């Protein structure tokens, strides 16, 4: 009898955490900054390798994301980790998680 009481108590707390958004997982991806000309926004290019369904060769697929950069700290060429968040604007649903490697200054 005590086991069922403990299990229901744990299930209730998990449901409360998920309702509050604390237990929700956020997608994270790694990419390179290609533009930082907008105010508090940077464009990040994320590349992934996909196996071609017929030929079996690995092909690079890329996509650009608009990322919220609160402090305007990102520079072109930075390698960054970004995470998904609530929509901030029409095209911006990602925010900066951390800078993994600063870009090379030439």
SULWOVEN-V38305 format. One line per field, one symbol per residue. ss: DSSP state (H for helix, E for strand, L for the rest). psi: psi as a letter, one per 20 degrees, with the letter a starting at -180 (. if undefined). Layout:
ss=???
psi=???
//
This chain:
ss=LHHHHHHHHHHHHHHHHHHHLLLLLLLEEEEEEEEEEELLEEEEEEEEEEELLLLLLEEEEEEEEEEELLLLLLLLLLEEEEEELLLLLLLEEEEEEEEEELLLLL
psi=hhghggghgghghghhghhijhjpqppqrpapphqkiqpkpqppppqqpppphgiiqpqpqqqpqpppngjliqqpipoqpqqqaqphahjojqqpgqohpqqpp.
//
